[in-house]
Amino acid sequence: MGFLSRAFYFSVGLATVVWVASLYSRVPREQLTQIRKEGHVIAGAFVVFAVFLMTRAVVPAKQSRRYRGVGKSILDTVLLMWTPSDPFRIRDLVAGGVCIIGRTGSGKTSSSGFQLARAIVGIPVTAGCIIASKPEDKQFWQKIFNAAGRNADLLVFEPRSGLQFNVIDFEMQNGGDSHEVTRFILTIDDAMQRSGNGGGTNEKFWEKSKARTIYNGVEIIRKAIGKVSAPSLAALITDAATSEAQLTEEKWRQGNHCQMLAEAMKAPKTEAEEHDYRQAVDFWLGEWPRMDVKVRSSIMADIMGVLHTLNTGEIRTLLSGGTNVSPAIMERSKWVLVNMPVHEKGAGGLAVSTAWKYATQRHILRRHANRTTNPIIIWCDEYQNVCNSVQDAAFLAETRSHLGGMVVLTHGLHSFQTSAKGEEGNRHAMSLMSNFPVKVVHSLAEHDTAKFASNLVGRALQQRGGFSRSPRANLWDDMMGEGGMSFNSSERMEEILEPNEFFRLRTGGEINNFEADAIVIKSGEPFAWGGNWLKVAFSQR
């Protein structure tokens, strides 16, 4: 119920009470006894009616502040109104997510990003993970939560915050097997290599070799001590025998690797676990010592590069120690701001940010959503830093039934192509973009993204007309109005929005009355006017 409606109910109720009181005040004292006998029922009914109206004015006000007009389901909650006839609801947000695109200075963070962030946080039951991209992001989000009265719901995960998250152990405690732990480590390794912070190559041979090495190490540690961490995995791989002769040395037999193999052998195992253990033993005692030195060195260099990052400095404390915060806290409508900007914290910041995004995605996909499940949103500004096109596309395709979604902000189509090279990168980028049902396109700086956005809007049959003049026969015909002027028309399929339209959008600031233009493009249900696109002006205030 809106403010005007509540004010109306309260005013009518108060006026009724005042009216009844004024009637009694004008009645002579000698008639009060008779009126009380005959009219107290009617007067009492008026008073009860007045109290009902005043109560209705107050109680819904408290409810609306909490749920903002939620009807039968939290999914019906309206976040934004694109136009008076086009609401953007939570169900639209968790249908996959929102991709906000625009060049530097286009206003994507300060306008559409700001308005959407404020709307999402304004719903008290929402939760999520925010990946900070700039040092000022912390203050930006604290202001939003303060305005929503949710200061206690924002946890800042950063050095010296006292918060720790052992993501590998979290995965294992929530049913993740050795394959999932391996995938997590490779996800961080992939992000570091794409950013230029890691070594090695992306060729499939090396990727498969690294995956097998990590997997077999995780298998041994899980069965030996029941808990996998970056330090324990690094120690196991470093102490592995590198020649058949070393396997017979007493020093190696007393070392960490051999002792882990022995403890894993003693651990109780199912038939399937016994098979996996035997394969891991064959790898470490047979294949690894016999492997070509250069191949083994290259594999170790890549693996130890990512494990070194997870096992040193602030990152060791944040990700490889204990756990006092995890994505599970989001079930209590809490948000975690991962304040480790990549350009400030380097490889360590990238590792922490990627770990949190990956773990939150896994947590969302594991849960069984119902009518009481709260939405969990992953927010990534400068998304290209933590983008994994294959993994993220798979998440977006499944997240709707788990009430999760992503909001990402990036510069353009080329930003999505960083996760792979050449034609493969193009395919991954297109696949990822297709899984965002809502695209908010601000002013762009390069043609490929503008062409891509234009293609999303589509083409339509356009009619073109014009006049032409044939060579005149003589001066007399011209004087008599019989010249060779003719009209012609043609129809052809053309872009509804030409790419140039995306270069002409306002970028906000004082000169534009602090409003930034964007073209909202969505798949599925069209806008009220019948098309799949809409030009919207977003306020920066």
SVG drawing of the C-alpha trace seen along z (x, -y; Angstrom):
<svg xmlns="http://www.w3.org/2000/svg" viewBox="-33 -27 101 80">
<polyline fill="none" stroke="black" stroke-width="0.4" points="0.0,0.0 1.4,-3.4 1.9,-6.4 -1.2,-8.3 -3.4,-5.2 -2.2,-4.9 -2.7,-8.6 -6.2,-8.4 -7.2,-5.5 -5.6,-7.1 -7.3,-10.5 -10.8,-8.9 -10.4,-6.9 -9.2,-10.0 -12.0,-12.1 -14.6,-9.5 -13.3,-9.5 -13.3,-13.4 -16.9,-13.4 -18.3,-11.0 -16.6,-13.0 -18.0,-16.3 -21.5,-14.9 -21.3,-14.0 -19.8,-17.3 -22.8,-19.2 -25.4,-17.1 -27.0,-18.7 -25.9,-17.0 -29.5,-16.0 -29.8,-14.1 -26.6,-12.1 -28.1,-9.4 -30.8,-8.7 -28.4,-8.9 -26.0,-6.5 -28.8,-4.0 -30.0,-4.3 -26.9,-5.4 -23.9,-3.7 -24.1,-0.8 -24.0,-3.0 -21.3,-5.3 -19.3,-2.2 -19.6,-0.8 -18.2,-4.1 -15.3,-4.0 -14.5,-0.4 -14.7,-1.3 -12.3,-4.2 -9.8,-2.0 -9.9,0.5 -9.1,-2.1 -6.3,-3.6 -4.9,-0.1 -5.0,0.7 -3.1,-2.5 -0.3,-1.5 0.1,2.3 0.5,2.5 3.0,-0.3 5.3,2.0 4.7,4.9 5.5,2.9 8.7,1.7 9.8,5.3 8.4,6.9 7.7,3.9 4.4,5.2 5.2,8.9 2.0,10.8 1.8,14.6 5.5,15.0 8.8,13.2 9.2,13.7 6.4,11.1 8.3,8.3 8.9,5.4 12.5,4.2 12.3,1.6 9.8,0.2 11.3,-0.1 8.1,-2.0 4.8,-2.4 3.7,0.7 6.9,2.8 7.9,4.0 11.2,5.8 10.5,8.4 12.7,10.8 11.5,13.6 13.0,11.9 16.3,11.4 16.6,15.1 15.7,16.3 19.4,16.0 20.6,12.5 21.4,9.1 24.4,8.1 25.2,4.4 27.5,3.3 29.1,0.0 32.4,-1.8 34.4,-3.4 32.5,-6.5 29.2,-5.4 27.4,-5.5 26.8,-1.8 27.9,-1.6 26.6,-5.0 23.2,-4.7 21.6,-1.4 24.0,0.5 23.3,-1.8 19.5,-1.7 19.4,2.0 21.8,2.6 19.6,0.3 16.4,2.1 17.8,5.6 19.3,4.7 16.1,2.9 14.3,6.3 15.3,7.5 15.2,11.2 17.8,11.0 21.3,12.2 24.4,12.6 28.1,12.3 29.6,9.0 32.9,9.1 34.6,5.7 36.5,4.4 37.7,1.1 38.9,-0.2 35.9,-2.6 33.4,0.2 33.4,0.8 32.1,-2.7 29.6,-2.4 28.0,0.7 28.1,-0.4 26.1,-3.5 23.5,-1.3 23.1,1.0 23.0,-2.0 20.2,-3.6 18.3,-0.3 18.7,0.1 20.7,3.3 24.2,2.4 24.3,5.7 23.6,7.7 26.8,6.8 29.9,8.7 33.2,7.4 35.6,10.2 39.1,8.7 42.5,8.9 42.3,8.2 38.5,8.5 38.7,11.6 36.7,13.6 38.1,16.8 36.8,19.2 38.5,22.5 36.7,23.1 38.3,26.5 37.1,27.9 33.7,26.2 33.3,28.1 34.2,31.4 31.9,30.8 29.0,30.2 29.4,33.4 32.0,32.3 34.2,35.1 37.8,35.1 36.6,34.0 34.9,30.9 38.0,30.0 40.1,30.4 37.7,28.2 37.9,25.5 41.7,25.4 41.8,25.4 39.2,22.6 41.5,20.4 44.5,21.5 42.5,20.6 41.6,17.2 45.3,16.4 46.6,17.5 44.1,15.4 45.1,12.4 48.8,12.9 49.6,13.8 50.2,17.5 52.5,19.6 51.9,22.5 49.5,22.8 45.9,23.6 46.5,26.5 44.2,29.5 47.1,31.9 48.5,29.7 45.1,29.1 44.3,32.8 47.7,33.6 47.3,30.9 43.8,32.2 45.0,35.8 47.8,34.7 45.6,32.6 42.9,35.2 45.2,38.1 46.7,35.8 43.3,34.9 42.3,38.6 45.3,39.6 44.9,36.7 41.1,37.2 41.6,40.8 44.6,40.1 43.5,37.2 39.9,36.5 40.5,32.8 42.1,31.2 43.9,27.9 46.2,26.0 49.2,26.5 48.6,30.3 48.3,30.7 51.4,28.6 53.4,30.7 52.2,34.0 53.1,33.0 56.5,31.5 57.5,34.6 56.5,37.1 59.3,39.4 60.7,38.2 62.6,41.4 62.1,45.2 65.4,45.2 64.0,42.7 61.2,45.0 63.6,47.4 65.4,44.7 64.7,44.7 64.6,40.9 61.7,40.8 59.9,43.7 60.0,41.6 58.8,38.5 55.4,36.9 54.3,38.4 55.0,42.0 53.3,41.6 50.2,40.1 50.0,43.2 50.3,45.5 47.6,43.6 45.3,43.7 45.8,47.4 44.7,48.0 41.5,45.9 38.2,47.8 37.0,47.6 34.1,48.7 34.7,50.8 34.6,47.7 36.9,45.8 39.4,48.7 39.5,48.6 40.2,44.8 42.9,45.2 44.6,47.9 44.6,45.7 46.1,42.8 48.8,45.1 49.6,46.3 49.9,42.7 52.3,41.6 54.4,44.8 54.4,45.7 53.5,43.0 54.9,39.9 58.5,41.2 58.7,42.4 57.3,39.2 59.6,37.2 61.4,34.6 60.4,31.6 56.7,32.7 56.7,33.2 58.4,29.9 55.9,28.0 53.0,29.7 54.4,28.9 55.2,25.3 51.6,24.6 50.1,26.4 52.6,25.1 52.0,21.6 48.3,21.6 49.0,23.5 51.7,21.0 49.2,18.2 46.7,20.0 49.4,20.9 51.2,17.6 50.6,14.2 47.1,12.9 45.5,15.4 46.7,18.3 44.9,16.8 41.7,16.0 41.3,19.2 43.5,22.0 42.9,21.7 39.6,22.2 36.1,21.2 33.9,18.7 32.0,17.4 30.8,19.2 28.0,19.0 25.8,20.9 25.3,17.6 23.4,16.2 20.5,18.4 20.1,16.0 19.8,13.0 23.4,11.9 25.6,10.5 29.4,11.0 31.4,8.2 34.7,9.7 36.9,6.6 39.9,7.9 40.1,5.7 42.3,7.5 44.1,4.3 45.1,3.6 45.6,7.1 46.9,8.8 47.0,12.6 45.9,13.0 42.8,10.8 41.9,12.7 42.2,16.1 39.9,14.9 37.4,13.3 37.3,16.4 37.0,18.7 34.0,16.9 32.2,16.7 32.8,20.4 31.7,21.4 28.6,19.3 27.6,20.7 28.0,24.2 26.0,23.4 23.1,22.0 23.0,25.0 23.1,27.4 20.0,26.0 16.4,27.0 14.3,23.9 10.8,23.5 8.3,20.7 10.3,19.7 13.8,19.7 15.5,16.3 17.1,15.2 20.9,15.2 22.5,12.9 26.2,12.8 27.3,9.2 30.4,8.7 31.6,5.3 34.5,5.5 33.3,9.0 36.0,9.8 38.4,10.2 36.5,13.3 34.6,14.5 34.7,18.1 32.5,18.3 31.9,22.1 31.3,22.4 29.2,19.3 27.1,20.2 26.3,23.5 25.4,21.8 23.1,19.3 21.3,22.0 20.4,23.9 20.1,21.2 16.4,20.3 15.1,23.3 17.4,22.6 16.5,18.9 19.9,17.6 21.1,15.1 24.0,12.9 24.4,9.2 27.5,8.5 29.0,5.2 31.6,5.1 32.8,3.1 31.7,5.1 31.7,8.3 35.5,8.6 35.5,8.7 33.8,12.1 36.3,13.5 39.2,13.4 38.4,16.9 39.4,18.5 41.2,17.5 40.1,17.3 36.9,18.9 36.6,20.9 36.6,17.6 33.9,16.2 31.7,19.2 32.1,19.1 31.3,15.4 28.1,15.8 27.0,18.8 27.5,16.8 25.7,13.7 22.7,15.8 22.2,17.0 21.6,13.4 17.9,12.8 18.3,9.1 21.0,6.9 21.3,3.2 23.5,1.6 25.0,-1.9 27.1,-4.0 29.6,-1.8 33.1,-2.4 33.6,0.4 31.7,1.7 31.6,5.4 29.6,5.0 27.3,2.4 26.7,4.8 26.0,7.6 23.5,5.5 21.8,4.5 21.5,8.1 19.9,8.9 17.2,6.3 16.7,8.0 15.6,6.9 12.3,5.9 10.9,5.1 11.6,1.4 10.0,-0.6 12.1,-3.1 10.8,-5.7 12.2,-8.5 11.8,-10.7 13.7,-10.5 13.8,-12.7 14.3,-11.4 16.1,-13.5 13.7,-16.1 12.5,-15.9 12.2,-19.7 11.6,-23.0 7.9,-23.1 7.1,-19.9 8.8,-21.3 6.9,-24.5 3.6,-22.6 4.4,-20.4 5.0,-17.3 8.6,-16.7 10.1,-13.3 9.6,-13.4 8.6,-10.0 8.2,-8.3 9.6,-4.9 9.5,-2.7 11.1,0.5 11.0,2.9 13.9,4.8 15.0,6.3 17.1,3.9 18.3,3.5 15.6,2.1 18.3,0.3 21.4,-0.5 24.8,0.0 25.4,-3.7 22.5,-4.2 24.6,-2.7 27.2,-5.3 24.8,-8.2 23.5,-7.4 23.9,-10.0 26.6,-9.2 25.2,-11.1 26.8,-13.8 25.7,-17.4 25.5,-18.2 22.8,-15.4 20.9,-16.2 22.6,-13.2 20.8,-10.8 22.5,-8.1 20.7,-6.4 20.7,-2.7 18.8,-0.4 17.4,2.6 17.1,5.7 15.4,8.9 14.6,12.3 11.3,14.1 8.3,11.9 8.3,8.7 7.8,5.2 4.3,3.7 4.8,2.0 5.4,5.3 9.1,5.2 12.1,6.8 13.9,3.5 13.4,0.2 15.3,-3.0 15.5,-3.9 17.1,-6.9 18.6,-5.9 19.1,-8.4 22.5,-8.7 21.0,-10.0"/>
</svg>
